[in-house]
């Protein structure tokens, strides 16, 4: 009886220790982030007034061209006019309606294969994975674009439901590792609806600059509307491919982040090399991504949840079960923690490390450019 009692005591002690570690991680993350925020605010110029509920911000609310860092496009002031619309398509009764629709025109190129480096000519029939499916490399980018175009409007609410809100703690912890400071230039790749970019906008202050970049026009439009309504005047929105980052000059950014986006990139090695190219010497890269759970019983439960609950929620909330089936599969096909660390090192990053969150369901990888 004594041995059983001791064993039970040990198990209770281990469980308590595990909970304490989780609590400490969250508290440390919050404290660190608050400290960084306080330091940034001390040196930052007070933000401009926040304009809530306005979708048609005047251009004076945006960072002016002459204030932009070299090589950074002014994405906020770039529109894609509808060249297919002729004035002959409207009669006099439609003129007023046409004018009211002008502000609702799409602001970004809707082509799913924007700057796609993979074509039948360059890659032939070379194949890669799309979830558990095998597809030609030239096809993957457009397939991924279809997924995120489908889920864009429900993306935030689905993230909250799927992770029970924990994704906000994961992102907060990643931000606490960023070391972001007032006056810096930040690139958030695959930033989608702008969770990280919104925080970085506040942290870098008026003298700093943030670029929210995504390959998917629908996701980028959601992020653009959200951040402009929040009064983020120092953010630009740029449609760009993570594999090339073609719009950006070498050594343009102090910090680069990519959150839950790397696993959807066709050529991850090419993307990491491009991130290294546009990062300034001494700058850092942060990758927040789903990874491999380090606790086997949790891994099995996580698999069961991912492949049963996620598609069902996708169907009920976003009316799209197939996209969430792909997202679950893409997580399993993503490199594990150590493999991704080695890929970062091969791209040139130094002092690479990673931090497991929620027992490895998610990991934050960090690397520096010498």
Secondary structure, DSSP 8 states (H G I E B T S, - for coil): -HHHHHHHHHHHHHHHHHHHHHHHHHHHHHHHHHHHHHHHHHHS-------TT-SS--GGGS--GGGS-TT---GGG-----TT--GGG--GGGHHHHHHHGGGS--S---TTTT----HHHHTT-EEEETTEEEEHHHHHHHHHHHHHHHGGGHHHHHHHHHTTTHHHHHHHHHHTT---TT-EEEEET-TT-HHHHHHHHHH-TT-EEEEEES-HHHHHHHHHHHHHTT-TTEEEEE--TTT-TTS-TT-EEEEEEES-GGG-S-HHHHHHHHHHHEEEEEEEEEEEE---SSHHHHHHHHHHHHHHHHHHHHHHHS-HHHHHHHHHHHHHS--HHHHHHHHHHTT-EEEEEEEEGGGTEEEEEEE--
